């Protein structure tokens, strides 16, 4: 088994993203999300869970982690637009994460 050393910058952005992801779980139960509809809290929770899972993949330098994070980030932005809660600052951290980790995509493992 070939172990890929995680670059320090990827470690830093992963830790920041882990903290943001864990704190985002509280949003699932926010009154604002509940008022938007019955399924929005569940969809929001599913996207946050997928984001957390993708971060684990990136932490272990797996390509599927970055791909899943990209898909989840796009879907989450679509959800924010759908519930009329989108703002430019809400795209900065995901975009920064994707750009930073994408530099190391070729060094990432293709296996699960």
N, C-alpha and C positions, 0 to 999 in steps of 0.2 A: 504494500500500500504506500503510495506516494503522498507525503504530507506537504502541503503548500503553506509556506510561511505567510501569515497575514501581515501586510504592511501596516505601519503605525497609524497612518491617516485613515485607513479603513477601520481599524480598531476604534479610533476616536469618533468617527461618524456613526459607527454601529452603536456605540455606547449612548451617544446623544439620541439616535433614532429609537433605541430600546426604551429610554426614559420617556420620550415623547409618546411612543406607542402605548406604554403602560398607563401613562396619564390620560391618554385618549379614551381608554375604556370607560371612564366616567361619563363621557359624552353619550354613550349608548342610553343612559338613563336620564338625559337632560330633558326638561319639559319642552324645550324648543323642538327637539327631534320628535318627541311623542305627539306634539300638536300637528306635525306634518302628515301623519298617517300611521296606520297600524303596522305596516311592514318596514318603515324607515328605521326604527331602532334595530330590528333584526338585520337589515341590510348593512347598516352602519357597523354593527357588532361583527358581522361576517367579514367585512372589509378590514376592520382593525385586526381581527384574528389572522387574516391572510397576510397582512403587513408584518405582524409579529413573526409568523412562520417564515416569511421571506427573509427577515432579518437574521434568523437563525441560519438560513442557507448562506447568506452573505458572510456571516461570522465564520462559517466553516469553508469559505472561499469556494462556494458552489455556484456555477453559472445559473442554475435554475432559480436560485435565490434572487439574483438581480432581475431576471426576467419576470418572476412573480411579483417583485416589488414594483417594477415598471407597470405591469398590468393593473395591479392594485391601486397604484397612485393615479392612473388615468381614470379608473372606475370611481375612485373616491372623489376626484375633482368633478366628475360627471354627477355624482350624488349631490355634491355641494351646489352645483348649478341647478339641479333638479329641485332642491329644497330652498332655493334662492338664498343661499348662505355663502356663496363664493366670494372670495376677496383675493387680491393679488398676493398678499403676504402668506396666504395658505399654500401657495405653490412653491415658495422659496426653499423650504427645507427639503421636500421631496426632490426637487430639481437639483439642489446642491448634492444630495446623497447620490442620486443617479449619475450625475456627471463625475463625481469623485470616484465612485466605485467602478464606473465604466472604463476608466483608465487601466484598470487591472483585470478587465474581462478576459483577455487572452491568457492570463496566468491562473485563472480560476479553473477548478476541476469540472469536467463534463459529466462525471459519474454522480449517482445519487449518494 
